[in-house]
Amino acid sequence: MEEKQMTGNQDFNVDEALDRLEEINQRLAAKDITLKESLELYKEGTKLAAACQERLVGVEKELQIIEE
């Protein structure tokens, strides 16, 4: 996933991010993972999770505006 997609712009796809988070979770659970790979995946996962949270907060705000 490209870095620009994780910045909360309009191109960000929450479904793709959640799929990637699932892949990361599965890889982190593997027995053959190195410490370096674990760290890189953890960093990527935290960025994705934060971007998902940011996008969902934005959607929530849009819904509040619509309801007013």
N, CA, C and O atoms as a printed pandas DataFrame, in Angstrom:
     atom_number atom_name residue_name chain_id  residue_number  x_coord  y_coord  z_coord
0              1         N          MET        A               1    0.853   -1.178    0.000
1              2        CA          MET        A               1    0.000    0.000    0.000
2              3         C          MET        A               1    0.896    1.238    0.000
3              4         O          MET        A               1    1.863    1.313    0.757
4              5         N          GLU        A               2    0.568    2.194   -0.846
5              6        CA          GLU        A               2    1.384    3.390   -0.954
6              7         C          GLU        A               2    1.223    4.279    0.272
7              8         O          GLU        A               2    0.165    4.321    0.898
8              9         N          GLU        A               3    2.296    4.984    0.595
9             10        CA          GLU        A               3    2.285    5.874    1.755
10            11         C          GLU        A               3    1.203    6.938    1.624
11            12         O          GLU        A               3    0.537    7.261    2.607
12            13         N          LYS        A               4    1.013    7.497    0.405
13            14        CA          LYS        A               4    0.027    8.562    0.248
14            15         C          LYS        A               4   -1.386    8.078    0.583
15            16         O          LYS        A               4   -2.233    8.877    0.982
16            17         N          GLN        A               5   -1.646    6.784    0.426
17            18        CA          GLN        A               5   -2.956    6.259    0.750
18            19         C          GLN        A               5   -3.180    6.171    2.250
19            20         O          GLN        A               5   -4.321    6.064    2.698
20            21         N          MET        A               6   -2.123    6.214    3.020
21            22        CA          MET        A               6   -2.253    6.110    4.472
22            23         C          MET        A               6   -2.336    7.476    5.142
23            24         O          MET        A               6   -2.353    7.558    6.370
24            25         N          THR        A               7   -2.386    8.534    4.366
25            26        CA          THR        A               7   -2.376    9.868    4.956
26            27         C          THR        A               7   -3.761   10.421    5.204
27            28         O          THR        A               7   -3.891   11.552    5.671
28            29         N          GLY        A               8   -4.806    9.654    4.903
29            30        CA          GLY        A               8   -6.154   10.136    5.159
30            31         C          GLY        A               8   -6.748   10.891    3.988
31            32         O          GLY        A               8   -7.799   11.514    4.144
32            33         N          ASN        A               9   -6.119   10.863    2.818
33            34        CA          ASN        A               9   -6.696   11.566    1.680
34            35         C          ASN        A               9   -7.865   10.781    1.109
35            36         O          ASN        A               9   -8.190    9.702    1.603
36            37         N          GLN        A              10   -8.493   11.312    0.082
37            38        CA          GLN        A              10   -9.691   10.701   -0.490
38            39         C          GLN        A              10   -9.431    9.324   -1.084
39            40         O          GLN        A              10  -10.360    8.523   -1.188
40            41         N          ASP        A              11   -8.194    9.022   -1.479
41            42        CA          ASP        A              11   -7.865    7.740   -2.085
42            43         C          ASP        A              11   -7.768    6.613   -1.063
43            44         O          ASP        A              11   -7.721    5.441   -1.438
44            45         N          PHE        A              12   -7.739    6.953    0.210
45            46        CA          PHE        A              12   -7.575    5.944    1.249
46            47         C          PHE        A              12   -8.773    5.007    1.258
47            48         O          PHE        A              12   -9.918    5.459    1.278
48            49         N          ASN        A              13   -8.516    3.717    1.243
49            50        CA          ASN        A              13   -9.563    2.706    1.230
50            51         C          ASN        A              13   -9.496    1.909    2.530
51            52         O          ASN        A              13   -8.560    1.139    2.748
52            53         N          VAL        A              14  -10.479    2.097    3.374
53            54        CA          VAL        A              14  -10.504    1.440    4.681
54            55         C          VAL        A              14  -10.551   -0.073    4.524
55            56         O          VAL        A              14   -9.892   -0.794    5.272
56            57         N          ASP        A              15  -11.322   -0.557    3.562
57            58        CA          ASP        A              15  -11.417   -2.008    3.370
58            59         C          ASP        A              15  -10.071   -2.612    3.004
59            60         O          ASP        A              15   -9.704   -3.667    3.521
60            61         N          GLU        A              16   -9.334   -1.955    2.119
61            62        CA          GLU        A              16   -8.001   -2.445    1.748
62            63         C          GLU        A              16   -7.054   -2.387    2.947
63            64         O          GLU        A              16   -6.242   -3.289    3.152
64            65         N          ALA        A              17   -7.167   -1.332    3.723
65            66        CA          ALA        A              17   -6.319   -1.191    4.903
66            67         C          ALA        A              17   -6.616   -2.295    5.915
67            68         O          ALA        A              17   -5.698   -2.864    6.504
68            69         N          LEU        A              18   -7.877   -2.591    6.114
69            70        CA          LEU        A              18   -8.245   -3.662    7.047
70            71         C          LEU        A              18   -7.760   -5.013    6.552
71            72         O          LEU        A              18   -7.326   -5.850    7.344
72            73         N          ASP        A              19   -7.832   -5.229    5.241
73            74        CA          ASP        A              19   -7.293   -6.468    4.677
74            75         C          ASP        A              19   -5.791   -6.567    4.932
75            76         O          ASP        A              19   -5.283   -7.625    5.303
76            77         N          ARG        A              20   -5.090   -5.455    4.729
77            78        CA          ARG        A              20   -3.644   -5.449    4.956
78            79         C          ARG        A              20   -3.326   -5.669    6.436
79            80         O          ARG        A              20   -2.367   -6.364    6.773
80            81         N          LEU        A              21   -4.128   -5.078    7.312
81            82        CA          LEU        A              21   -3.926   -5.287    8.750
82            83         C          LEU        A              21   -4.095   -6.761    9.110
83            84         O          LEU        A              21   -3.372   -7.280    9.960
84            85         N          GLU        A              22   -5.037   -7.429    8.473
85            86        CA          GLU        A              22   -5.226   -8.862    8.712
86            87         C          GLU        A              22   -4.000   -9.646    8.237
87            88         O          GLU        A              22   -3.554  -10.574    8.912
88            89         N          GLU        A              23   -3.456   -9.272    7.075
89            90        CA          GLU        A              23   -2.247   -9.922    6.574
90            91         C          GLU        A              23   -1.086   -9.713    7.551
91            92         O          GLU        A              23   -0.335  -10.642    7.849
92            93         N          ILE        A              24   -0.955   -8.498    8.034
93            94        CA          ILE        A              24    0.113   -8.182    8.987
94            95         C          ILE        A              24   -0.047   -9.012   10.249
95            96         O          ILE        A              24    0.927   -9.564   10.762
96            97         N          ASN        A              25   -1.260   -9.101   10.746
97            98        CA          ASN        A              25   -1.526   -9.881   11.954
98            99         C          ASN        A              25   -1.140  -11.344   11.767
99           100         O          ASN        A              25   -0.529  -11.951   12.646
100          101         N          GLN        A              26   -1.499  -11.898   10.628
101          102        CA          GLN        A              26   -1.157  -13.294   10.354
102          103         C          GLN        A              26    0.352  -13.482   10.268
103          104         O          GLN        A              26    0.894  -14.463   10.778
104          105         N          ARG        A              27    1.017  -12.545    9.625
105          106        CA          ARG        A              27    2.478  -12.661    9.490
106          107         C          ARG        A              27    3.167  -12.520   10.847
107          108         O          ARG        A              27    4.133  -13.227   11.134
108          109         N          LEU        A              28    2.668  -11.607   11.676
109          110        CA          LEU        A              28    3.252  -11.423   13.005
110          111         C          LEU        A              28    3.072  -12.667   13.872
111          112         O          LEU        A              28    3.869  -12.912   14.778
112          113         N          ALA        A              29    2.051  -13.439   13.605
113          114        CA          ALA        A              29    1.797  -14.649   14.374
114          115         C          ALA        A              29    2.654  -15.827   13.906
115          116         O          ALA        A              29    2.697  -16.861   14.571
116          117         N          ALA        A              30    3.332  -15.678   12.774
117          118        CA          ALA        A              30    4.153  -16.759   12.229
118          119         C          ALA        A              30    5.377  -17.013   13.111
119          120         O          ALA        A              30    5.905  -16.096   13.741
120          121         N          LYS        A              31    5.808  -18.243   13.142
121          122        CA          LYS        A              31    6.954  -18.619   13.975
122          123         C          LYS        A              31    8.287  -18.260   13.325
123          124         O          LYS        A              31    9.296  -18.130   14.017
124          125         N          ASP        A              32    8.300  -18.100   12.014
125          126        CA          ASP        A              32    9.560  -17.882   11.307
126          127         C          ASP        A              32    9.862  -16.409   11.040
127          128         O          ASP        A              32   10.748  -16.106   10.241
128          129         N          ILE        A              33    9.158  -15.500   11.679
129          130        CA          ILE        A              33    9.347  -14.072   11.432
130          131         C          ILE        A              33   10.564  -13.551   12.210
131          132         O          ILE        A              33   10.806  -13.942   13.352
132          133         N          THR        A              34   11.309  -12.674   11.569
133          134        CA          THR        A              34   12.477  -12.096   12.231
134          135         C          THR        A              34   12.052  -10.882   13.060
135          136         O          THR        A              34   10.974  -10.320   12.867
136          137         N          LEU        A              35   12.907  -10.507   13.962
137          138        CA          LEU        A              35   12.637   -9.334   14.787
138          139         C          LEU        A              35   12.527   -8.082   13.919
139          140         O          LEU        A              35   11.648   -7.248   14.140
140          141         N          LYS        A              36   13.408   -7.950   12.942
141          142        CA          LYS        A              36   13.386   -6.793   12.056
142          143         C          LYS        A              36   12.080   -6.735   11.263
143          144         O          LYS        A              36   11.468   -5.674   11.145
144          145         N          GLU        A              37   11.659   -7.870   10.723
145          146        CA          GLU        A              37   10.403   -7.904    9.968
146          147         C          GLU        A              37    9.223   -7.591   10.889
147          148         O          GLU        A              37    8.297   -6.881   10.498
148          149         N          SER        A              38    9.258   -8.119   12.103
149          150        CA          SER        A              38    8.193   -7.843   13.076
150          151         C          SER        A              38    8.067   -6.345   13.343
151          152         O          SER        A              38    6.966   -5.797   13.377
152          153         N          LEU        A              39    9.198   -5.705   13.527
153          154        CA          LEU        A              39    9.194   -4.275   13.797
154          155         C          LEU        A              39    8.632   -3.488   12.618
155          156         O          LEU        A              39    7.825   -2.577   12.804
156          157         N          GLU        A              40    9.055   -3.836   11.412
157          158        CA          GLU        A              40    8.563   -3.138   10.219
158          159         C          GLU        A              40    7.055   -3.334   10.046
159          160         O          GLU        A              40    6.327   -2.388    9.745
160          161         N          LEU        A              41    6.606   -4.548   10.237
161          162        CA          LEU        A              41    5.171   -4.819   10.115
162          163         C          LEU        A              41    4.380   -4.106   11.206
163          164         O          LEU        A              41    3.291   -3.592   10.953
164          165         N          TYR        A              42    4.927   -4.076   12.411
165          166        CA          TYR        A              42    4.257   -3.369   13.508
166          167         C          TYR        A              42    4.114   -1.889   13.178
167          168         O          TYR        A              42    3.052   -1.305   13.394
168          169         N          LYS        A              43    5.180   -1.276   12.654
169          170        CA          LYS        A              43    5.124    0.137   12.268
170          171         C          LYS        A              43    4.060    0.366   11.200
171          172         O          LYS        A              43    3.258    1.295   11.296
172          173         N          GLU        A              44    4.064   -0.488   10.189
173          174        CA          GLU        A              44    3.071   -0.356    9.118
174          175         C          GLU        A              44    1.657   -0.506    9.680
175          176         O          GLU        A              44    0.753    0.252    9.326
176          177         N          GLY        A              45    1.481   -1.484   10.551
177          178        CA          GLY        A              45    0.166   -1.726   11.134
178          179         C          GLY        A              45   -0.344   -0.554   11.960
179          180         O          GLY        A              45   -1.524   -0.210   11.894
180          181         N          THR        A              46    0.542    0.060   12.739
181          182        CA          THR        A              46    0.105    1.192   13.551
182          183         C          THR        A              46   -0.264    2.388   12.671
183          184         O          THR        A              46   -1.202    3.122   12.983
184          185         N          LYS        A              47    0.466    2.585   11.579
185          186        CA          LYS        A              47    0.126    3.667   10.642
186          187         C          LYS        A              47   -1.228    3.405    9.982
187          188         O          LYS        A              47   -2.056    4.306    9.858
188          189         N          LEU        A              48   -1.435    2.173    9.567
189          190        CA          LEU        A              48   -2.711    1.825    8.945
190          191         C          LEU        A              48   -3.875    1.979    9.916
191          192         O          LEU        A              48   -4.925    2.514    9.557
192          193         N          ALA        A              49   -3.685    1.511   11.141
193          194        CA          ALA        A              49   -4.742    1.621   12.146
194          195         C          ALA        A              49   -5.077    3.089   12.423
195          196         O          ALA        A              49   -6.248    3.446   12.548
196          197         N          ALA        A              50   -4.060    3.929   12.519
197          198        CA          ALA        A              50   -4.285    5.356   12.762
198          199         C          ALA        A              50   -5.006    5.998   11.575
199          200         O          ALA        A              50   -5.895    6.828   11.762
200          201         N          ALA        A              51   -4.625    5.616   10.361
201          202        CA          ALA        A              51   -5.273    6.165    9.168
202          203         C          ALA        A              51   -6.732    5.727    9.091
203          204         O          ALA        A              51   -7.599    6.511    8.704
204          205         N          CYS        A              52   -7.002    4.485    9.457
205          206        CA          CYS        A              52   -8.394    3.997    9.483
206          207         C          CYS        A              52   -9.202    4.792   10.499
207          208         O          CYS        A              52  -10.318    5.223   10.212
208          209         N          GLN        A              53   -8.643    4.984   11.673
209          210        CA          GLN        A              53   -9.328    5.742   12.728
210          211         C          GLN        A              53   -9.614    7.165   12.256
211          212         O          GLN        A              53  -10.713    7.683   12.455
212          213         N          GLU        A              54   -8.624    7.792   11.633
213          214        CA          GLU        A              54   -8.788    9.160   11.140
214          215         C          GLU        A              54   -9.897    9.229   10.085
215          216         O          GLU        A              54  -10.728   10.137   10.104
216          217         N          ARG        A              55   -9.898    8.276    9.182
217          218        CA          ARG        A              55  -10.917    8.261    8.122
218          219         C          ARG        A              55  -12.308    8.033    8.718
219          220         O          ARG        A              55  -13.272    8.685    8.316
220          221         N          LEU        A              56  -12.408    7.128    9.654
221          222        CA          LEU        A              56  -13.710    6.837   10.257
222          223         C          LEU        A              56  -14.234    8.029   11.065
223          224         O          LEU        A              56  -15.441    8.272   11.087
224          225         N          VAL        A              57  -13.362    8.756   11.713
225          226        CA          VAL        A              57  -13.777    9.965   12.426
226          227         C          VAL        A              57  -14.295   10.989   11.420
227          228         O          VAL        A              57  -15.290   11.669   11.675
228          229         N          GLY        A              58  -13.620   11.098   10.277
229          230        CA          GLY        A              58  -14.068   12.017    9.236
230          231         C          GLY        A              58  -15.444   11.650    8.705
231          232         O          GLY        A              58  -16.283   12.525    8.488
232          233         N          VAL        A              59  -15.675   10.378    8.498
233          234        CA          VAL        A              59  -16.979    9.914    8.029
234          235         C          VAL        A              59  -18.049   10.212    9.078
235          236         O          VAL        A              59  -19.155   10.634    8.744
236          237         N          GLU        A              60  -17.713    9.991   10.337
237          238        CA          GLU        A              60  -18.661   10.272   11.419
238          239         C          GLU        A              60  -19.047   11.752   11.425
239          240         O          GLU        A              60  -20.216   12.085   11.617
240          241         N          LYS        A              61  -18.083   12.629   11.219
241          242        CA          LYS        A              61  -18.363   14.070   11.169
242          243         C          LYS        A              61  -19.255   14.406    9.989
243          244         O          LYS        A              61  -20.165   15.225   10.112
244          245         N          GLU        A              62  -19.000   13.774    8.833
245          246        CA          GLU        A              62  -19.839   14.000    7.668
246          247         C          GLU        A              62  -21.285   13.575    7.940
247          248         O          GLU        A              62  -22.228   14.261    7.548
248          249         N          LEU        A              63  -21.441   12.451    8.607
249          250        CA          LEU        A              63  -22.786   11.978    8.939
250          251         C          LEU        A              63  -23.497   12.916    9.900
251          252         O          LEU        A              63  -24.702   13.134    9.777
252          253         N          GLN        A              64  -22.772   13.465   10.845
253          254        CA          GLN        A              64  -23.370   14.427   11.782
254          255         C          GLN        A              64  -23.848   15.665   11.048
255          256         O          GLN        A              64  -24.904   16.208   11.372
256          257         N          ILE        A              65  -23.078   16.121   10.057
257          258        CA          ILE        A              65  -23.464   17.289    9.279
258          259         C          ILE        A              65  -24.721   17.001    8.470
259          260         O          ILE        A              65  -25.616   17.841    8.375
260          261         N          ILE        A              66  -24.781   15.805    7.888
261          262        CA          ILE        A              66  -25.951   15.412    7.102
262          263         C          ILE        A              66  -27.189   15.370    7.966
263          264         O          ILE        A              66  -28.263   15.779    7.524
264          265         N          GLU        A              67  -27.064   14.883    9.190
265          266        CA          GLU        A              67  -28.204   14.748   10.090
266          267         C          GLU        A              67  -28.730   16.077   10.594
267          268         O          GLU        A              67  -29.873   16.154   11.044
268          269         N          GLU        A              68  -27.927   17.118   10.530
269          270        CA          GLU        A              68  -28.357   18.421   11.054
270          271         C          GLU        A              68  -29.331   19.108   10.167
271          272         O          GLU        A              68  -29.779   20.211   10.479
